């Protein structure tokens, strides 16, 4: 079966219950890794990481593209591409209001990613 034809199991990344134990406790199943990898990949770009930070920390919980674009020495289409990548990775939601688009972080998926990376301190630390 081709990779494109294979369907991934549904993993609920919108809930508050962690999808899986931290990777330091147990190996991440291949199916879970396939679902989470796009979010980590999206955050692996410095511009997208900054955009995500700006959106997640925005007053009122949302940021207008009109406020995000001037913060970078990049063209509008380039910023739009990065925001689209964050949307496709499930990290943000977007809502058009008139001519502007407002972005809101999806806290549940951010909690899932954080939980996966959590490492409990050991007694030696």
MDTraj code that builds the backbone (N, CA, C; nanometers):
import mdtraj as md
import numpy as np

residues = "UNK UNK UNK UNK UNK UNK UNK UNK UNK UNK UNK UNK UNK UNK UNK UNK UNK UNK UNK UNK UNK UNK UNK UNK UNK UNK UNK UNK UNK UNK UNK UNK UNK UNK UNK UNK UNK UNK UNK UNK UNK UNK UNK UNK UNK UNK UNK UNK UNK UNK UNK UNK UNK UNK UNK UNK UNK UNK UNK UNK UNK UNK UNK UNK UNK UNK UNK UNK UNK UNK UNK UNK UNK UNK UNK UNK UNK UNK UNK UNK UNK UNK UNK UNK UNK UNK UNK UNK UNK UNK UNK UNK UNK UNK UNK UNK UNK UNK UNK UNK UNK UNK UNK UNK UNK UNK UNK UNK UNK UNK UNK UNK UNK UNK UNK UNK UNK UNK UNK UNK UNK UNK UNK UNK UNK".split()
xyz = np.array([
    [0.0845, -0.1177, 0.0000],
    [0.0000, 0.0000, 0.0000],
    [0.0888, 0.1237, 0.0000],
    [0.0536, 0.2242, -0.0791],
    [0.1345, 0.3456, -0.0854],
    [0.1171, 0.4268, 0.0412],
    [0.2156, 0.5143, 0.0677],
    [0.2078, 0.5982, 0.1857],
    [0.0887, 0.6928, 0.1778],
    [0.0550, 0.7390, 0.0580],
    [-0.0571, 0.8299, 0.0428],
    [-0.1894, 0.7592, 0.0679],
    [-0.1971, 0.6331, 0.0407],
    [-0.3209, 0.5586, 0.0581],
    [-0.3453, 0.5165, 0.2015],
    [-0.2417, 0.5177, 0.2850],
    [-0.2570, 0.4756, 0.4231],
    [-0.3248, 0.5854, 0.5032],
    [-0.4243, 0.5476, 0.5821],
    [-0.4906, 0.6478, 0.6650],
    [-0.4372, 0.6368, 0.8070],
    [-0.4212, 0.7526, 0.8700],
    [-0.3694, 0.7567, 1.0053],
    [-0.4835, 0.7425, 1.1041],
    [-0.4583, 0.6781, 1.2177],
    [-0.5610, 0.6701, 1.3191],
    [-0.5908, 0.8101, 1.3730],
    [-0.7111, 0.8283, 1.4218],
    [-0.7502, 0.9576, 1.4746],
    [-0.6916, 0.9745, 1.6140],
    [-0.6179, 1.0817, 1.6317],
    [-0.5641, 1.1174, 1.7621],
    [-0.6220, 1.2539, 1.7938],
    [-0.6914, 1.2671, 1.9060],
    [-0.7567, 1.3920, 1.9415],
    [-0.6552, 1.4899, 1.9980],
    [-0.6164, 1.5863, 1.9150],
    [-0.5221, 1.6873, 1.9599],
    [-0.5923, 1.8111, 2.0127],
    [-0.7242, 1.8076, 2.0183],
    [-0.7982, 1.9238, 2.0657],
    [-0.8365, 1.9125, 2.2121],
    [-0.8243, 1.7940, 2.2684],
    [-0.8632, 1.7736, 2.4073],
    [-0.7527, 1.8114, 2.5036],
    [-0.7884, 1.8174, 2.6305],
    [-0.6901, 1.8508, 2.7329],
    [-0.6171, 1.7284, 2.7857],
    [-0.6661, 1.6096, 2.7515],
    [-0.6001, 1.4874, 2.7950],
    [-0.4813, 1.4626, 2.7022],
    [-0.3615, 1.4455, 2.7573],
    [-0.2452, 1.4236, 2.6716],
    [-0.2662, 1.3050, 2.5781],
    [-0.2176, 1.3201, 2.4562],
    [-0.2337, 1.2145, 2.3561],
    [-0.1473, 1.0940, 2.3876],
    [-0.0407, 1.1203, 2.4589],
    [0.0541, 1.0126, 2.4857],
    [0.1454, 1.0562, 2.5990],
    [0.2123, 0.9616, 2.6620],
    [0.3038, 0.9987, 2.7696],
    [0.4241, 1.0747, 2.7135],
    [0.4923, 1.1515, 2.7982],
    [0.6112, 1.2233, 2.7517],
    [0.7103, 1.1288, 2.6844],
    [0.7784, 1.1800, 2.5840],
    [0.8699, 1.0937, 2.5078],
    [0.9864, 1.0429, 2.5913],
    [1.0124, 1.1060, 2.7056],
    [1.1180, 1.0557, 2.7939],
    [1.0714, 0.9360, 2.8757],
    [0.9401, 0.9107, 2.8779],
    [0.8867, 0.7972, 2.9528],
    [0.8645, 0.6746, 2.8662],
    [0.8226, 0.6984, 2.7420],
    [0.7912, 0.5859, 2.6543],
    [0.8040, 0.6299, 2.5089],
    [0.8373, 0.5353, 2.4266],
    [0.8519, 0.5611, 2.2836],
    [0.7211, 0.6122, 2.2261],
    [0.7311, 0.7125, 2.1392],
    [0.6125, 0.7676, 2.0739],
    [0.5723, 0.6724, 1.9614],
    [0.4466, 0.6282, 1.9598],
    [0.4028, 0.5400, 1.8509],
    [0.4144, 0.6105, 1.7154],
    [0.4400, 0.5348, 1.6118],
    [0.4580, 0.5898, 1.4775],
    [0.3371, 0.6720, 1.4343],
    [0.2177, 0.6255, 1.4660],
    [0.0965, 0.6974, 1.4260],
    [0.0887, 0.8338, 1.4930],
    [0.1228, 0.8396, 1.6205],
    [0.1205, 0.9652, 1.6941],
    [0.2277, 1.0593, 1.6406],
    [0.3452, 1.0055, 1.6140],
    [0.4541, 1.0872, 1.5596],
    [0.4146, 1.1477, 1.4257],
    [0.3449, 1.0710, 1.3441],
    [0.3018, 1.1203, 1.2129],
    [0.2011, 1.2340, 1.2265],
    [0.1189, 1.2307, 1.3305],
    [0.0193, 1.3353, 1.3517],
    [0.0838, 1.4610, 1.4120],
    [0.1780, 1.4430, 1.5032],
    [0.2393, 1.5564, 1.5721],
    [0.3527, 1.6227, 1.4934],
    [0.4194, 1.5484, 1.4086],
    [0.5360, 1.6004, 1.3374],
    [0.5088, 1.7285, 1.2584],
    [0.3961, 1.7426, 1.1884],
    [0.3735, 1.8679, 1.1152],
    [0.3717, 1.9917, 1.2055],
    [0.3206, 1.9779, 1.3263],
    [0.3192, 2.0915, 1.4186],
    [0.4609, 2.1276, 1.4606],
    [0.5408, 2.0264, 1.4946],
    [0.6794, 2.0535, 1.5311],
    [0.7572, 2.1101, 1.4124],
    [0.7314, 2.0563, 1.2944],
    [0.7998, 2.1050, 1.1745],
    [0.7637, 2.2512, 1.1484],
    [0.6364, 2.2849, 1.1642],
    [0.5930, 2.4233, 1.1434],
    [0.6635, 2.5176, 1.2401],
    [0.6824, 2.4739, 1.3625],
    [0.7480, 2.5576, 1.4627],
    [0.8998, 2.5596, 1.4475],
    [0.9528, 2.4764, 1.3594],
    [1.0964, 2.4687, 1.3381],
    [1.1528, 2.5835, 1.2560],
    [1.0688, 2.6689, 1.2039],
    [1.1133, 2.7846, 1.1274],
    [1.1136, 2.9067, 1.2196],
    [1.2209, 2.9861, 1.2216],
    [1.2281, 3.1001, 1.3136],
    [1.1141, 3.2013, 1.2965],
    [1.0761, 3.2302, 1.1731],
    [0.9677, 3.3262, 1.1501],
    [0.8363, 3.2708, 1.2035],
    [0.8089, 3.1430, 1.1764],
    [0.6841, 3.0839, 1.2251],
    [0.6822, 3.0736, 1.3775],
    [0.7964, 3.0460, 1.4363],
    [0.8040, 3.0409, 1.5824],
    [0.7748, 3.1795, 1.6406],
    [0.8289, 3.2833, 1.5793],
    [0.8000, 3.4191, 1.6247],
    [0.6526, 3.4538, 1.6043],
    [0.5977, 3.4194, 1.4886],
    [0.4561, 3.4444, 1.4633],
    [0.3694, 3.3729, 1.5669],
    [0.4022, 3.2479, 1.5938],
    [0.3251, 3.1701, 1.6918],
    [0.3320, 3.2380, 1.8278],
    [0.4481, 3.2850, 1.8656],
    [0.4652, 3.3535, 1.9932],
    [0.3835, 3.4824, 1.9975],
    [0.3853, 3.5575, 1.8895],
    [0.3091, 3.6821, 1.8832],
    [0.1595, 3.6557, 1.8930],
    [0.1135, 3.5520, 1.8258],
    [-0.0294, 3.5188, 1.8276],
    [-0.0698, 3.4668, 1.9657],
    [0.0076, 3.3744, 2.0191],
    [-0.0266, 3.3127, 2.1477],
    [-0.0230, 3.4136, 2.2629],
    [0.0636, 3.5137, 2.2532],
    [0.0768, 3.6103, 2.3625],
    [-0.0006, 3.7392, 2.3369],
    [-0.0745, 3.7461, 2.2281],
    [-0.1479, 3.8682, 2.1935],
    [-0.2556, 3.8995, 2.2963],
    [-0.2704, 4.0270, 2.3224],
    [-0.3751, 4.0718, 2.4131],
    [-0.5106, 4.0347, 2.3542],
    [-0.5971, 3.9797, 2.4348],
    [-0.7274, 3.9371, 2.3870],
    [-0.7251, 3.8015, 2.3200],
    [-0.6075, 3.7396, 2.3111],
    [-0.5976, 3.6046, 2.2576],
    [-0.5975, 3.5925, 2.1072],
    [-0.5921, 3.7057, 2.0369],
    [-0.5877, 3.6982, 1.8919],
    [-0.5050, 3.8133, 1.8368],
    [-0.4535, 3.7919, 1.7163],
    [-0.3703, 3.8928, 1.6514],
    [-0.4154, 3.9103, 1.5071],
    [-0.4225, 4.0345, 1.4656],
    [-0.4580, 4.0667, 1.3275],
    [-0.3334, 4.0574, 1.2408],
    [-0.3503, 4.0069, 1.1210],
    [-0.2380, 4.0007, 1.0285],
    [-0.1804, 4.1402, 1.0066],
    [-0.2633, 4.2424, 1.0204],
    [-0.2172, 4.3798, 1.0038],
    [-0.1181, 4.4197, 1.1129],
    [-0.1211, 4.3522, 1.2277],
    [-0.0255, 4.3781, 1.3348],
    [0.0967, 4.2877, 1.3262],
    [0.0811, 4.1718, 1.2622],
    [0.1917, 4.0762, 1.2528],
    [0.2906, 4.1143, 1.1426],
    [0.2401, 4.1530, 1.0278],
    [0.3237, 4.1779, 0.9101],
    [0.4316, 4.2837, 0.9342],
    [0.4003, 4.3995, 0.9956],
    [0.5032, 4.5027, 1.0125],
    [0.6185, 4.4616, 1.1044],
    [0.6016, 4.3569, 1.1829],
    [0.7061, 4.3134, 1.2758],
    [0.8217, 4.2433, 1.2043],
    [0.8064, 4.2176, 1.0737],
    [0.9066, 4.1425, 0.9992],
    [0.9518, 4.2206, 0.8765],
    [1.0721, 4.1946, 0.8354],
    [1.1252, 4.2538, 0.7125],
    [1.1000, 4.1553, 0.5979],
    [0.9728, 4.1167, 0.5834],
    [0.9316, 4.0203, 0.4814],
    [0.8089, 4.0756, 0.4099],
    [0.7827, 4.0246, 0.2909],
    [0.6645, 4.0685, 0.2166],
    [0.5381, 4.0095, 0.2775],
    [0.4257, 4.0719, 0.2477],
    [0.2962, 4.0220, 0.2933],
    [0.2696, 3.8790, 0.2492],
    [0.2957, 3.8461, 0.1208],
    [0.2736, 3.7084, 0.0773],
    [0.3597, 3.6058, 0.1529],
    [0.4809, 3.6449, 0.1901],
    [0.5671, 3.5529, 0.2648],
    [0.5097, 3.5287, 0.4047],
    [0.4639, 3.6355, 0.4691],
    [0.4005, 3.6208, 0.6010],
    [0.2757, 3.5345, 0.5883],
    [0.1961, 3.5582, 0.4833],
    [0.0749, 3.4777, 0.4607],
    [0.1087, 3.3304, 0.4448],
    [0.2181, 3.3019, 0.3748],
    [0.2616, 3.1625, 0.3580],
    [0.2935, 3.0989, 0.4942],
    [0.3667, 3.1726, 0.5776],
    [0.4016, 3.1193, 0.7094],
    [0.2771, 3.0987, 0.7954],
    [0.1825, 3.1917, 0.7884],
    [0.0585, 3.1775, 0.8649],
    [-0.0240, 3.0594, 0.8136],
    [-0.0234, 3.0385, 0.6841],
    [-0.0941, 2.9235, 0.6267],
    [-0.0331, 2.7925, 0.6778],
    [0.0985, 2.7888, 0.6868],
    [0.1669, 2.6698, 0.7386],
    [0.1259, 2.6430, 0.8832],
    [0.1182, 2.7478, 0.9646],
    [0.0744, 2.7311, 1.1036],
    [-0.0704, 2.6820, 1.1095],
    [-0.1553, 2.7343, 1.0204],
    [-0.2955, 2.6901, 1.0146],
    [-0.3046, 2.5438, 0.9749],
    [-0.2328, 2.5064, 0.8696],
    [-0.2378, 2.3685, 0.8206],
    [-0.1832, 2.2699, 0.9225],
    [-0.0916, 2.3148, 1.0072],
    [-0.0362, 2.2285, 1.1113],
    [-0.1299, 2.2201, 1.2324],
    [-0.2387, 2.2964, 1.2303],
    [-0.3360, 2.2922, 1.3387],
    [-0.3001, 2.3757, 1.4596],
    [-0.2015, 2.4634, 1.4453],
    [-0.1559, 2.5421, 1.5592],
    [-0.2376, 2.6686, 1.5818],
    [-0.2985, 2.7211, 1.4756],
    [-0.3791, 2.8424, 1.4880],
    [-0.5087, 2.8274, 1.4095],
    [-0.6069, 2.9045, 1.4502],
    [-0.7310, 2.9198, 1.3754],
    [-0.7314, 3.0603, 1.3177],
    [-0.7990, 3.0775, 1.2055],
    [-0.8054, 3.2074, 1.1409],
    [-0.9510, 3.2448, 1.1163],
    [-0.9786, 3.3738, 1.1289],
    [-1.1136, 3.4240, 1.1033],
    [-1.1022, 3.5547, 1.0250],
    [-1.1672, 3.5585, 0.9094],
    [-1.1671, 3.6799, 0.8279],
    [-1.2745, 3.7736, 0.8798],
    [-1.2346, 3.8988, 0.8983],
    [-1.3272, 4.0056, 0.9370],
    [-1.3031, 4.1227, 0.8431],
    [-1.3898, 4.1370, 0.7478],
    [-1.3710, 4.2412, 0.6470],
    [-1.2489, 4.2092, 0.5627],
    [-1.1547, 4.3024, 0.5591],
    [-1.0350, 4.2808, 0.4777],
    [-0.9215, 4.2155, 0.5556],
    [-0.9362, 4.2024, 0.6874],
    [-0.8283, 4.1492, 0.7698],
    [-0.8585, 4.0084, 0.8190],
    [-0.7520, 3.9349, 0.8469],
    [-0.7647, 3.8013, 0.9037],
    [-0.7056, 3.8059, 1.0440],
    [-0.7779, 3.7485, 1.1385],
    [-0.7336, 3.7427, 1.2777],
    [-0.6964, 3.5989, 1.3111],
    [-0.5866, 3.5849, 1.3825],
    [-0.5343, 3.4524, 1.4173],
    [-0.5427, 3.4320, 1.5672],
    [-0.5775, 3.3100, 1.6036],
    [-0.5910, 3.2704, 1.7436],
    [-0.5186, 3.1374, 1.7622],
    [-0.4357, 3.1303, 1.8662],
    [-0.3643, 3.0056, 1.8955],
    [-0.4628, 2.8997, 1.9411],
    [-0.4303, 2.7740, 1.9135],
    [-0.5109, 2.6618, 1.9604],
    [-0.4401, 2.6017, 2.0820],
    [-0.4797, 2.6456, 2.2024],
    [-0.4074, 2.6051, 2.3229],
    [-0.4023, 2.4554, 2.3462],
    [-0.5052, 2.3830, 2.3058],
    [-0.5072, 2.2388, 2.3324],
    [-0.3914, 2.1686, 2.2622],
    [-0.3660, 2.2032, 2.1373],
    [-0.2555, 2.1366, 2.0674],
    [-0.1210, 2.1809, 2.1244],
    [-0.1123, 2.3069, 2.1673],
    [0.0130, 2.3517, 2.2304],
    [0.0376, 2.2757, 2.3603],
    [-0.0696, 2.2483, 2.4349],
    [-0.0543, 2.1677, 2.5574],
    [-0.0110, 2.0256, 2.5244],
    [-0.0640, 1.9699, 2.4147],
    [-0.0254, 1.8343, 2.3729],
    [0.1243, 1.8298, 2.3417],
    [0.1711, 1.9291, 2.2663],
    [0.3135, 1.9330, 2.2300],
    [0.3998, 1.9510, 2.3543],
    [0.3567, 2.0384, 2.4441],
    [0.4325, 2.0620, 2.5671],
    [0.4365, 1.9364, 2.6532],
    [0.3233, 1.8669, 2.6640],
    [0.3178, 1.7448, 2.7448],
    [0.4121, 1.6385, 2.6899],
    [0.4188, 1.6296, 2.5584],
    [0.5069, 1.5307, 2.4972],
    [0.6533, 1.5597, 2.5294],
    [0.6872, 1.6877, 2.5421],
    [0.8259, 1.7268, 2.5672],
    [0.8602, 1.7408, 2.7154],
    [0.7624, 1.7197, 2.8028],
    [0.7847, 1.7351, 2.9455],
    [0.8814, 1.6292, 2.9956],
    [0.9768, 1.6743, 3.0724],
    [1.0714, 1.5827, 3.1358],
    [1.0711, 1.6140, 3.2850],
    [1.0378, 1.5135, 3.3632],
    [1.0351, 1.5301, 3.5081],
    [1.1776, 1.5364, 3.5595],
    [1.2039, 1.6274, 3.6542],
    [1.3392, 1.6344, 3.7103],
    [1.3739, 1.5069, 3.7873],
    [1.4962, 1.4655, 3.7759],
    [1.5417, 1.3481, 3.8494],
    [1.6068, 1.3939, 3.9784],
    [1.6272, 1.3039, 4.0696],
    [1.6877, 1.3388, 4.1985],
    [1.8314, 1.3869, 4.1809],
    [1.8968, 1.3504, 4.0702],
    [2.0358, 1.3905, 4.0477],
    [2.0443, 1.5357, 4.0018],
    [1.9302, 1.5960, 3.9600],
    [1.9339, 1.7331, 3.9099],
    [1.9216, 1.8343, 4.0196],
])
top = md.Topology()
chain = top.add_chain()
for i, resn in enumerate(residues, 1):
    res = top.add_residue(resn, chain, resSeq=i)
    for name in ("N", "CA", "C"):
        top.add_atom(name, md.element.get_by_symbol(name[0]), res)
traj = md.Trajectory(xyz[None], top)
